[in-house]
Amino acid sequence: MKTRKTPMRMCVGCREMKEKREMIRVVRSPEGDVSLDPVGKKPGRGAYVCRDAACLKRAIKQKQLERQLDIALTEEVSRALNEAMAQYSDGEAHE
């Protein structure tokens, strides 16, 4: 039986290549809303971030998310992303 290739993605915060299932997708919907997509199935333009709050903060600070998603992030959206990431980095990252 042939082994399947593991999809790899680059974190926009730390710029490391990791397996897709170890990452969280940040997605800009067609309506322009930005949110976390832990399942990776939401429609829209996406960027991948490690399950680490520090990587998300670095991606926001360096404006990497804005470049990847082609949208200007407001302070309110950045705060909401950080709060949502706190739940994923605490709970699911240590499976």
Secondary structure, DSSP 8 states (H G I E B T S, - for coil): -------EEE-TTT--EEEGGGEEEEEE-TTS-EEEESSS--SSEEEEEES-HHHHHHHHHTTHHHHHHTS---HHHHHHHHHHHHHHHHHTTT-
